[in-house]
Amino acid sequence: MGRLKNKRTIVLDQSRDVVASKIMSLVNNVNDEYKDFEWDIQKDRNILCDYSQFPTKDGLKNAHENNRYSYPDHFAERISKTVKNPHFFSDTSPKPDDVKQGIRGDYWLHAVLSAAASIPGLIESIAVARKEDSHIYGFVFFKKDKWIGIVVDDYLFYKTQERTLLFSECKDPRITWVPLLEKAYAKCHNNYEIIYRRCMRDVLVGFGGKDYKAYKTYDIKHNPAKKDKLWNSFPSDTKKNNSIFVCHGERVGCGLIPRHIYSIIRAVNFHNHRLVEVRNPWEHGEWKGSWSNKRYNQEWSPWVVQKDNKHYIEKLNYFLNDYDSFFMEYDDLLNQFDVIERCYYTPPEKHTDLDLTNKLMSSWWDGEYNIFYATLGQDESDLSILKLKFSTQQLGDSTLSITSHGNNGTAYPKDGIGTYTIDEGKFNSSSKTITFIKRYVNCNGNVVWNYRGQYKHNLFSGTWGTHYQSFGNFIMKRAVKVESLSLTGIWHACYTQNNQAIDYYLTNLSFNGNVITGSGTDSVGGFKINGEILPNGSVGFIKVYTTHSWNYFGQMLGSEIYGSWGTIRMPHRGIFLMWKYE
């Protein structure tokens, strides 16, 4: 039986690339039949629900009487043992109509899954790795400001009597992506029961979405400008679909189900009628008003033709016998549903190898960064925090524009010299090069410096200076808040030497009072670290190889250490940055 020895099946990091590459590496290193002993659904009943919250039988009984935490008789088995020839997707990609709801109130999850499958590459960016012969699957989610990688096996819960899946499934039982993704999402949140009490925003953002918005339909339908703007933002046959829209209401009628989640597939202007196609994974609770599927001899009548003995609308490529979706007028949509929620996605390329460290997507890299720079050969360095916005609009040749703001809502970033702005920022997503101008504002003579760098190892690094001469190095990375109480453990580390490429490695550091010790291996070879932290946060240590050593001097800020390295005679040969890995 295969298992990941001495390796966690859950990976956390601020960078999606780091998480995805580690999950893919874990999956690809398993060659035997895999079983997840860390999250064993055959033995741990708390995977269904945290039963420890019911210290007495009466408490659990009351919950059962309220139709909570109550499940039919069930057992756990590999899906590969219960169906013949199972496969993750029906062909090479997921389909929106694959999704079929299970017994629980998980309609919100299924609405999002169904909508996500309509966005090319999105599900593949979540299900990043699999070895179906070894029964191991890897997924990546976003939760509480971190990317989380999850590895699962293919054991699932089945109802004893019906011998069908207890939770989510695909309409074709041989397709497995829906129940396995749901299992990974449940593992991400500790158990199955808790994911049915998540809010819609959690799952929309959890799938890597950005720019979440909730629209109250009462405000929309009475404002023509807002009404047109929302209509134009819906996916359509002529516009690339990069957003998930869902809708729900408390007092819906005409066949719709209150508090049930429906997803919006597309908006069409059909013979001067604004129609919206809506999907319902439950296959009941369907709209029965104007333009519904049953009204083929009414509103649809002039355009109905027969195809395969079914009522067919050629212009929409739509069968009125379709039970997965229905059409309704835009005004009816706004009148029936109370809230429409939306999230925007920029799925990454479909990855075919393990080298994800250079795959940068704009919407996932907006955020707060630390930028550390130093002047070569001089004791001049500084660290500042800024917020960067990577535009999703390309300037041409795969180039994205970059703008900046200060942290904590300020207009400008600030370093030890004063406030500055980032101008003419550009990032080329193909070559992974970044260029920008750092322009001081009302200080330092409004001097301007040119920054040029490369994205590698989840960092931006390069040189700064004028158009004609480099004066120093810089390293820029996402600002990370490590919640661990102990600094002892694995640290990321990198250094630059003059204008040469950055070297990245991991080191194991131990903090005992003011003493720092550690060890690791970089491109030069194995080394040991010995040093100390002073009360003012200054850090000094010696990095000792078998043949030589280097002196490191810097400053500790939270869970990061930054500074310069060299010899006693030449103390500023380059800069370094280290940060705790959580």
C-alpha positions as CSV (number, residue, x, y, z in Angstrom):
1,M,0.0,0.0,0.0
2,G,1.5,3.3,-1.1
3,R,1.8,6.2,1.3
4,L,3.7,9.5,1.5
5,K,6.3,8.6,4.2
6,N,7.3,11.5,6.4
7,K,5.4,13.9,4.1
8,R,2.3,15.9,4.8
9,T,-0.7,15.5,2.5
10,I,-1.6,19.2,3.1
11,V,0.7,22.0,1.8
12,L,0.4,25.7,2.7
13,D,2.1,28.7,1.1
14,Q,1.4,32.3,0.1
15,S,2.3,31.3,-3.5
16,R,0.0,29.1,-5.6
17,D,3.0,28.1,-7.7
18,V,4.9,26.7,-4.7
19,V,1.8,24.7,-3.5
20,A,1.0,23.4,-6.9
21,S,4.5,22.3,-7.7
22,K,4.8,20.5,-4.3
23,I,1.5,18.7,-4.7
24,M,2.4,17.6,-8.2
25,S,5.8,16.4,-6.9
26,L,4.0,14.4,-4.1
27,V,1.6,12.8,-6.5
28,N,4.2,11.9,-9.1
29,N,6.4,10.3,-6.5
30,V,3.8,7.6,-5.7
31,N,4.0,4.5,-7.7
32,D,2.0,2.0,-5.7
33,E,-1.7,1.9,-4.8
34,Y,-2.1,4.9,-2.5
35,K,-4.1,5.3,0.6
36,D,-4.4,8.5,2.7
37,F,-3.7,7.4,6.3
38,E,-3.7,11.0,7.4
39,W,-7.4,11.4,6.5
40,D,-8.7,7.8,6.5
41,I,-12.5,7.8,5.9
42,Q,-12.7,4.1,6.7
43,K,-11.7,4.7,10.3
44,D,-12.3,8.4,11.3
45,R,-16.0,9.1,11.8
46,N,-15.2,12.8,12.4
47,I,-14.4,13.1,8.7
48,L,-18.2,13.1,8.2
49,C,-18.8,15.5,11.1
50,D,-17.0,16.7,14.2
51,Y,-19.0,14.6,16.6
52,S,-16.9,15.9,19.5
53,Q,-19.2,18.9,19.6
54,F,-21.9,16.6,21.0
55,P,-20.7,15.5,24.5
56,T,-24.0,13.9,25.3
57,K,-26.3,11.6,23.3
58,D,-29.2,14.0,23.8
59,G,-27.3,16.7,22.0
60,L,-26.7,14.5,19.0
61,K,-30.3,13.3,19.1
62,N,-31.6,16.8,19.0
63,A,-29.4,17.6,16.0
64,H,-30.7,14.5,14.2
65,E,-34.3,15.5,14.9
66,N,-33.5,18.8,13.2
67,N,-32.2,16.8,10.2
68,R,-28.6,17.7,10.9
69,Y,-25.6,15.3,11.2
70,S,-27.8,12.4,10.3
71,Y,-26.7,10.1,7.5
72,P,-28.2,6.8,6.1
73,D,-26.2,3.6,6.6
74,H,-23.0,3.9,4.7
75,F,-19.6,2.4,4.1
76,A,-16.3,3.5,2.5
77,E,-14.8,2.0,-0.6
78,R,-12.5,3.0,-3.5
79,I,-14.5,4.3,-6.4
80,S,-12.2,2.3,-8.6
81,K,-13.6,-0.9,-6.9
82,T,-17.3,0.1,-7.3
83,V,-17.5,1.1,-11.0
84,K,-15.8,-0.3,-14.1
85,N,-13.2,1.8,-15.9
86,P,-13.5,5.0,-13.9
87,H,-11.8,8.1,-15.3
88,F,-11.4,11.6,-14.0
89,F,-13.0,13.5,-16.9
90,S,-15.4,12.2,-19.6
91,D,-12.8,13.0,-22.2
92,T,-10.0,15.6,-21.7
93,S,-11.9,18.2,-19.7
94,P,-14.9,18.7,-17.3
95,K,-18.4,19.5,-18.5
96,P,-20.9,21.6,-16.6
97,D,-23.6,19.0,-16.9
98,D,-21.3,16.4,-15.3
99,V,-22.4,17.7,-11.8
100,K,-25.1,15.8,-9.9
101,Q,-26.1,16.8,-6.3
102,G,-25.9,14.4,-3.4
103,I,-28.1,14.0,-0.4
104,R,-26.9,17.0,1.6
105,G,-27.7,20.7,1.3
106,D,-24.6,21.3,-0.9
107,Y,-26.4,23.0,-3.7
108,W,-24.2,26.1,-3.4
109,L,-21.0,24.0,-4.0
110,H,-22.6,22.2,-7.0
111,A,-23.8,25.5,-8.5
112,V,-20.2,26.7,-8.4
113,L,-18.7,23.4,-9.7
114,S,-21.1,23.4,-12.6
115,A,-20.3,27.1,-13.5
116,A,-16.6,26.5,-13.0
117,A,-16.6,23.7,-15.5
118,S,-17.8,26.2,-18.1
119,I,-14.7,28.3,-17.7
120,P,-11.9,26.7,-19.8
121,G,-9.0,25.6,-17.6
122,L,-10.5,26.5,-14.2
123,I,-11.2,23.0,-12.9
124,E,-7.8,21.9,-14.3
125,S,-6.1,24.7,-12.3
126,I,-7.7,23.3,-9.1
127,A,-7.1,19.6,-9.9
128,V,-3.5,20.0,-10.6
129,A,-2.2,16.4,-10.4
130,R,-3.4,12.8,-10.6
131,K,-2.2,9.3,-11.0
132,E,-5.3,7.3,-11.6
133,D,-3.5,3.9,-11.6
134,S,-2.1,4.7,-8.1
135,H,-5.5,6.2,-7.0
136,I,-3.9,9.5,-5.8
137,Y,-5.1,13.0,-6.7
138,G,-3.9,16.5,-5.9
139,F,-5.9,19.8,-5.6
140,V,-5.2,23.4,-4.8
141,F,-7.6,25.8,-3.1
142,F,-7.4,29.3,-1.5
143,K,-8.3,29.7,2.1
144,K,-7.7,32.5,4.6
145,D,-5.1,34.3,2.5
146,K,-3.1,31.2,1.8
147,W,-3.0,28.6,-1.0
148,I,-3.6,25.1,0.3
149,G,-2.6,21.9,-1.5
150,I,-4.5,18.7,-0.7
151,V,-3.7,15.1,-1.6
152,V,-6.5,12.5,-1.4
153,D,-7.1,8.9,-2.3
154,D,-10.2,7.6,-4.1
155,Y,-12.0,6.2,-1.1
156,L,-15.6,7.6,-1.0
157,F,-18.7,7.2,1.1
158,Y,-21.5,5.0,-0.3
159,K,-25.0,4.4,0.9
160,T,-25.3,0.8,2.0
161,Q,-28.7,0.0,0.6
162,E,-28.5,1.8,-2.8
163,R,-24.7,1.3,-3.1
164,T,-24.5,4.8,-4.7
165,L,-22.4,7.7,-3.5
166,L,-23.5,9.4,-0.3
167,F,-22.4,12.9,-1.4
168,S,-21.7,14.4,-4.8
169,E,-21.4,12.4,-7.9
170,C,-21.3,12.8,-11.7
171,K,-24.3,11.8,-13.8
172,D,-22.1,9.2,-15.4
173,P,-20.8,7.3,-12.3
174,R,-17.6,6.4,-14.1
175,I,-16.5,10.1,-14.1
176,T,-14.8,11.0,-10.8
177,W,-13.7,14.6,-10.8
178,V,-16.8,15.9,-8.9
179,P,-16.8,13.6,-5.8
180,L,-13.0,13.7,-5.6
181,L,-12.8,17.5,-5.8
182,E,-15.6,17.6,-3.1
183,K,-13.6,15.2,-0.9
184,A,-10.5,17.4,-1.2
185,Y,-12.5,20.5,-0.4
186,A,-14.0,18.7,2.7
187,K,-10.4,17.8,3.8
188,C,-9.4,21.4,3.3
189,H,-12.1,22.3,5.8
190,N,-11.7,19.3,8.1
191,N,-14.9,17.4,7.4
192,Y,-17.9,17.0,5.0
193,E,-20.5,18.6,7.3
194,I,-18.7,21.9,7.7
195,I,-18.5,22.6,4.0
196,Y,-22.3,22.6,3.7
197,R,-22.3,25.6,6.1
198,R,-19.8,27.6,4.2
199,C,-20.9,30.9,2.6
200,M,-21.0,31.4,-1.1
201,R,-18.1,33.8,-1.0
202,D,-15.8,31.1,0.6
203,V,-16.1,28.7,-2.3
204,L,-16.0,31.3,-5.0
205,V,-12.8,32.7,-3.6
206,G,-11.6,29.2,-2.6
207,F,-11.5,28.2,-6.2
208,G,-9.0,31.0,-6.9
209,G,-11.5,33.8,-7.7
210,K,-10.8,37.5,-7.4
211,D,-12.9,40.6,-7.3
212,Y,-15.9,39.0,-5.5
213,K,-19.1,41.1,-5.7
214,A,-22.7,40.6,-4.4
215,Y,-25.5,42.5,-6.1
216,K,-28.8,43.1,-4.5
217,T,-31.4,42.8,-7.2
218,Y,-33.7,45.4,-5.6
219,D,-31.0,48.1,-6.2
220,I,-30.3,46.8,-9.7
221,K,-33.8,46.6,-11.2
222,H,-34.7,50.2,-10.2
223,N,-31.5,51.7,-11.7
224,P,-31.4,51.5,-15.5
225,A,-27.6,52.2,-15.6
226,K,-26.8,49.5,-13.1
227,K,-29.2,47.1,-14.8
228,D,-27.5,47.5,-18.2
229,K,-24.0,47.2,-16.6
230,L,-24.9,43.9,-14.9
231,W,-26.4,42.6,-18.1
232,N,-23.3,43.4,-20.1
233,S,-21.1,41.7,-17.5
234,F,-22.9,38.3,-17.9
235,P,-21.2,35.6,-20.0
236,S,-22.5,35.3,-23.5
237,D,-21.9,33.4,-26.7
238,T,-19.8,36.2,-28.1
239,K,-17.8,37.0,-25.0
240,K,-15.1,34.9,-23.3
241,N,-16.4,33.6,-20.0
242,N,-14.1,34.4,-17.1
243,S,-16.6,34.9,-14.3
244,I,-19.0,32.7,-12.2
245,F,-22.4,34.1,-11.5
246,V,-24.8,32.5,-9.1
247,C,-28.2,33.7,-7.8
248,H,-30.6,32.9,-5.0
249,G,-33.7,34.2,-3.3
250,E,-35.9,33.8,-0.2
251,R,-39.3,34.1,-1.8
252,V,-39.0,32.8,-5.3
253,G,-41.9,31.3,-7.1
254,C,-43.1,29.7,-10.4
255,G,-41.3,26.4,-9.6
256,L,-38.1,27.9,-8.2
257,I,-36.8,26.7,-4.8
258,P,-36.3,29.2,-2.0
259,R,-32.6,29.6,-0.8
260,H,-31.5,27.2,-3.6
261,I,-28.4,28.2,-5.6
262,Y,-28.7,28.6,-9.3
263,S,-25.8,29.5,-11.7
264,I,-26.0,31.8,-14.6
265,I,-24.7,30.2,-17.8
266,R,-25.1,33.0,-20.4
267,A,-27.1,36.0,-21.4
268,V,-28.6,36.3,-25.0
269,N,-30.5,38.9,-26.9
270,F,-33.1,36.7,-28.6
271,H,-35.3,38.6,-31.0
272,N,-35.2,41.7,-28.8
273,H,-35.8,39.7,-25.6
274,R,-33.2,39.7,-22.9
275,L,-33.0,36.1,-21.9
276,V,-30.7,34.4,-19.3
277,E,-29.9,30.7,-19.3
278,V,-29.8,29.4,-15.7
279,R,-28.5,26.0,-14.6
280,N,-29.8,23.9,-11.7
281,P,-27.7,20.8,-10.8
282,W,-30.6,19.4,-8.8
283,E,-32.7,18.8,-12.0
284,H,-35.9,19.9,-10.2
285,G,-37.0,23.3,-8.9
286,E,-37.1,24.5,-12.5
287,W,-38.6,27.8,-13.7
288,K,-42.2,27.5,-15.0
289,G,-42.9,31.1,-16.0
290,S,-42.3,32.9,-19.4
291,W,-39.8,31.3,-21.7
292,S,-39.5,28.2,-19.6
293,N,-38.8,24.8,-21.3
294,K,-42.5,23.8,-21.1
295,R,-43.7,26.8,-23.1
296,Y,-42.6,25.5,-26.5
297,N,-46.0,26.3,-27.9
298,Q,-46.1,29.8,-26.4
299,E,-43.1,32.3,-26.3
300,W,-40.8,29.8,-28.1
301,S,-43.4,28.8,-30.7
302,P,-42.2,30.8,-33.8
303,W,-38.6,29.4,-33.5
304,V,-39.2,25.8,-32.4
305,V,-38.0,23.0,-34.8
306,Q,-37.8,19.3,-34.3
307,K,-34.4,17.7,-33.9
308,D,-33.9,14.1,-32.7
309,N,-37.6,14.1,-31.7
310,K,-37.0,17.0,-29.4
311,H,-38.0,20.7,-29.4
312,Y,-34.9,22.6,-30.5
313,I,-34.1,26.3,-30.8
314,E,-31.4,26.5,-33.5
315,K,-30.2,30.0,-32.9
316,L,-29.4,29.2,-29.2
317,N,-28.3,25.6,-29.9
318,Y,-30.7,24.6,-27.1
319,F,-33.1,21.7,-26.5
320,L,-36.2,22.7,-24.6
321,N,-36.3,19.2,-23.2
322,D,-33.0,19.9,-21.4
323,Y,-33.5,19.4,-17.6
324,D,-30.1,20.8,-16.7
325,S,-31.0,24.4,-17.5
326,F,-33.8,26.8,-18.4
327,F,-34.2,30.3,-19.8
328,M,-36.0,33.2,-18.2
329,E,-36.3,36.9,-19.0
330,Y,-33.8,39.2,-17.4
331,D,-36.6,41.1,-15.6
332,D,-37.9,37.9,-14.2
333,L,-34.5,37.0,-13.0
334,L,-34.2,40.3,-11.1
335,N,-37.7,40.0,-9.7
336,Q,-37.4,36.4,-8.5
337,F,-33.9,36.4,-7.0
338,D,-32.7,38.6,-4.2
339,V,-29.0,38.4,-4.7
340,I,-26.6,37.7,-7.6
341,E,-23.0,36.9,-6.6
342,R,-20.0,37.1,-8.9
343,C,-16.3,36.2,-8.9
344,Y,-13.7,36.7,-11.6
345,Y,-11.1,34.1,-12.6
346,T,-7.9,34.0,-14.5
347,P,-7.1,30.3,-14.8
348,P,-3.4,29.5,-15.3
349,E,-2.1,27.5,-18.3
350,K,-2.7,23.8,-18.3
351,H,0.5,22.6,-16.6
352,T,2.1,19.5,-18.0
353,D,5.3,19.4,-15.9
354,L,6.4,20.1,-12.3
355,D,8.2,23.4,-13.0
356,L,5.6,25.8,-12.0
357,T,7.8,28.4,-10.3
358,N,7.8,30.7,-13.3
359,K,4.1,30.6,-14.1
360,L,2.7,33.9,-12.9
361,M,-0.9,34.9,-13.3
362,S,-1.9,38.5,-12.8
363,S,-5.0,38.2,-10.6
364,W,-3.3,35.8,-8.2
365,W,-0.4,38.2,-7.7
366,D,-2.1,41.4,-6.8
367,G,-1.3,42.2,-3.2
368,E,1.3,43.3,-0.7
369,Y,5.0,43.0,-1.4
370,N,8.3,43.6,0.4
371,I,10.9,45.2,-1.8
372,F,14.5,45.2,-0.4
373,Y,17.3,47.0,-2.2
374,A,21.0,47.7,-1.5
375,T,23.8,49.7,-3.1
376,L,26.7,47.6,-4.2
377,G,29.8,48.0,-2.2
378,Q,28.2,50.3,0.3
379,D,26.4,50.0,3.6
380,E,23.1,51.4,2.1
381,S,20.0,49.2,2.1
382,D,16.3,49.5,2.9
383,L,13.1,47.5,3.0
384,S,9.7,48.9,2.2
385,I,6.2,47.5,1.7
386,L,4.0,48.3,-1.2
387,K,0.9,47.0,-2.9
388,L,1.1,46.0,-6.6
389,K,-1.7,45.6,-9.1
390,F,-1.0,43.4,-12.1
391,S,-3.5,44.5,-14.8
392,T,-5.4,41.7,-16.6
393,Q,-5.4,43.8,-19.7
394,Q,-2.3,43.0,-21.9
395,L,-0.3,45.8,-23.5
396,G,0.7,43.4,-26.2
397,D,3.2,40.6,-26.5
398,S,2.0,39.0,-23.3
399,T,2.9,42.2,-21.3
400,L,0.9,43.3,-18.3
401,S,1.0,46.8,-16.8
402,I,1.8,47.2,-13.1
403,T,0.6,50.0,-10.7
404,S,1.3,50.5,-7.0
405,H,-0.1,51.9,-3.8
406,G,1.1,52.1,-0.2
407,N,0.1,49.6,2.4
408,N,-2.7,50.4,4.9
409,G,-4.6,52.4,2.4
410,T,-2.0,55.1,1.7
411,A,-1.6,56.5,-1.8
412,Y,2.2,56.0,-2.0
413,P,4.7,53.4,-0.7
414,K,7.4,54.7,1.6
415,D,10.9,53.6,2.4
416,G,13.6,55.1,4.7
417,I,14.1,58.0,2.3
418,G,10.5,59.0,1.7
419,T,7.4,58.3,-0.4
420,Y,7.7,57.1,-3.9
421,T,5.5,55.8,-6.8
422,I,6.0,53.0,-9.3
423,D,5.6,54.3,-12.8
424,E,5.7,52.6,-16.2
425,G,5.6,49.2,-14.6
426,K,5.5,46.2,-17.0
427,F,5.6,42.5,-16.6
428,N,6.1,40.1,-19.5
429,S,4.3,36.8,-18.7
430,S,6.3,35.0,-21.4
431,S,9.8,36.0,-20.5
432,K,9.0,36.6,-16.8
433,T,10.8,40.0,-16.9
434,I,9.7,43.0,-14.9
435,T,10.7,46.7,-15.4
436,F,9.5,49.8,-13.6
437,I,10.6,53.2,-12.5
438,K,10.8,54.1,-8.8
439,R,10.1,57.9,-8.6
440,Y,10.4,59.7,-5.3
441,V,7.6,62.1,-4.5
442,N,8.4,65.5,-2.9
443,C,11.6,64.2,-1.4
444,N,15.2,63.1,-2.4
445,G,15.1,65.6,-5.3
446,N,12.3,63.6,-6.9
447,V,15.1,61.3,-8.2
448,V,14.1,58.5,-10.6
449,W,15.6,55.0,-10.6
450,N,15.2,52.2,-13.1
451,Y,14.5,48.7,-11.9
452,R,14.9,45.6,-14.1
453,G,14.4,42.1,-12.9
454,Q,13.3,38.5,-13.5
455,Y,10.7,36.3,-11.8
456,K,12.2,33.1,-10.5
457,H,11.7,30.9,-7.4
458,N,8.6,32.9,-6.5
459,L,10.6,36.1,-6.3
460,F,11.4,39.2,-8.4
461,S,15.1,40.0,-8.3
462,G,17.4,42.2,-10.4
463,T,19.3,45.5,-10.5
464,W,18.5,49.1,-10.1
465,G,20.2,52.3,-11.3
466,T,20.0,54.5,-14.3
467,H,19.5,53.7,-18.0
468,Y,23.3,53.4,-18.3
469,Q,24.6,52.0,-15.0
470,S,23.5,49.6,-12.2
471,F,24.0,50.8,-8.7
472,G,22.7,47.9,-6.7
473,N,20.4,44.8,-6.4
474,F,16.8,44.3,-5.3
475,I,14.6,41.4,-4.2
476,M,10.8,41.7,-4.2
477,K,8.5,39.1,-2.8
478,R,5.0,38.7,-1.4
479,A,4.7,40.0,2.2
480,V,4.0,36.9,4.3
481,K,2.5,36.8,7.8
482,V,3.6,33.6,9.5
483,E,1.3,32.7,12.4
484,S,3.7,30.1,13.9
485,L,4.8,30.9,17.4
486,S,8.3,29.4,16.8
487,L,10.9,30.7,14.3
488,T,12.7,27.4,14.5
489,G,12.2,25.3,11.4
490,I,12.5,25.5,7.6
491,W,13.4,28.9,6.1
492,H,13.5,30.0,2.5
493,A,16.6,31.9,1.6
494,C,18.1,33.6,-1.4
495,Y,21.0,35.8,-2.2
496,T,22.4,37.8,-5.2
497,Q,26.1,38.4,-6.0
498,N,26.8,41.7,-7.8
499,N,24.6,41.6,-10.9
500,Q,24.5,37.8,-11.2
501,A,21.4,35.6,-11.1
502,I,19.8,34.8,-7.7
503,D,20.5,31.6,-5.9
504,Y,17.6,30.1,-3.9
505,Y,17.7,27.3,-1.3
506,L,16.1,26.0,1.9
507,T,17.8,26.0,5.3
508,N,16.9,24.6,8.6
509,L,17.3,27.2,11.4
510,S,17.2,26.9,15.1
511,F,16.6,29.8,17.5
512,N,17.7,29.4,21.1
513,G,17.6,32.7,22.9
514,N,19.7,35.1,20.9
515,V,21.7,32.3,19.2
516,I,21.0,31.1,15.7
517,T,22.3,27.8,14.3
518,G,21.4,25.9,11.2
519,S,22.4,24.0,8.1
520,G,21.5,23.6,4.4
521,T,22.7,23.2,0.9
522,D,22.8,25.8,-1.9
523,S,24.3,25.7,-5.4
524,V,27.8,26.0,-3.9
525,G,27.4,23.0,-1.5
526,G,26.6,22.1,2.0
527,F,27.0,24.7,4.8
528,K,26.4,25.4,8.5
529,I,25.2,28.6,10.1
530,N,26.2,30.1,13.4
531,G,25.2,33.6,14.6
532,E,23.1,35.7,16.9
533,I,20.3,38.3,17.1
534,L,20.9,41.5,19.0
535,P,18.1,43.2,21.1
536,N,17.6,45.8,18.4
537,G,16.8,43.1,15.8
538,S,20.2,43.2,14.1
539,V,21.3,39.8,12.9
540,G,24.8,38.5,12.2
541,F,25.9,35.0,11.3
542,I,28.6,33.1,9.5
543,K,27.8,30.7,6.6
544,V,30.5,28.1,6.7
545,Y,31.3,25.8,3.7
546,T,34.0,23.1,3.8
547,T,36.5,25.4,2.0
548,H,35.4,28.9,2.8
549,S,32.9,31.1,4.7
550,W,30.9,34.3,4.3
551,N,29.7,36.9,6.8
552,Y,26.0,37.8,6.8
553,F,24.8,41.0,8.4
554,G,21.2,42.2,8.4
555,Q,18.0,43.0,10.2
556,M,15.1,40.8,11.4
557,L,11.6,42.1,10.7
558,G,8.9,39.7,11.9
559,S,9.6,36.4,10.2
560,E,12.1,37.8,7.7
561,I,15.8,38.6,7.7
562,Y,17.3,40.8,5.1
563,G,20.7,42.4,4.6
564,S,24.1,42.0,2.8
565,W,26.8,39.4,2.8
566,G,30.5,39.3,2.0
567,T,33.9,39.3,3.8
568,I,35.4,41.5,6.5
569,R,37.2,43.4,3.9
570,M,34.4,43.4,1.3
571,P,31.2,43.2,3.4
572,H,28.7,44.1,0.6
573,R,29.3,41.7,-2.2
574,G,25.5,41.1,-2.5
575,I,22.2,41.0,-0.7
576,F,20.2,38.3,0.9
577,L,16.7,37.6,2.1
578,M,15.4,34.8,4.3
579,W,11.8,34.1,5.4
580,K,10.2,31.5,7.5
581,Y,8.3,28.7,5.7
582,E,5.0,27.8,7.3
